[in-house]
Amino acid sequence: MSVKKRKSIVIDTNVIVSGFLDDSDSYPAKIIDAWFFDRILVAVSQELKQELNKVFKKPYIVEMLQNQKPIKSILGRLFNKSLVIVPESIDNIIFPDETDHFLLELAISAKASVIVTGDKRLLNIKRTKGIQILSPRQFCLKFKIT
């Protein structure tokens, strides 16, 4: 299925970071590959970019990645392939973690079909406002990301 036929998705920071830290056979890494090779359309916002930049600067993440320069380059390329959204502020929604509220605002504003996350509290919701909440494994299996 081509990107043009598919709605956008939102990927939680924890999945993106895992995609860089895990081995290439992991589900998060497969999602990063699919994003990089335009097999999925990912919606991003300035807030998501800022959160990612903050996480990738944490000393233990830098140490795990050893050389952060390629990561910045890859993130830049991924962002260039993304649907950049300025999310509308939505006050009448309840999300278990207020710090992840921006993900739902982004997904709603982008008219995304899915939020991919590793956060168990979000995964317990399963669906909200017509948006499925899937684990990386569920997403890869459902959309045949290999």
Buried (B, 14 or more C-beta within 10 A) or exposed (E): EEBEEBBBBBBBBBBBBBBBEBEEEBBBBBBBBBBBEEBBBBBBBEBBBEBBEEEBEEEEBEEEBEEBEEBEEBBEEBBEBBBEBEBEEBEEEEBEEEEBBBBBBBBBBBEBBBBBBBBEEBBEBEEBEEBBBBBBBBBBEEBEBE
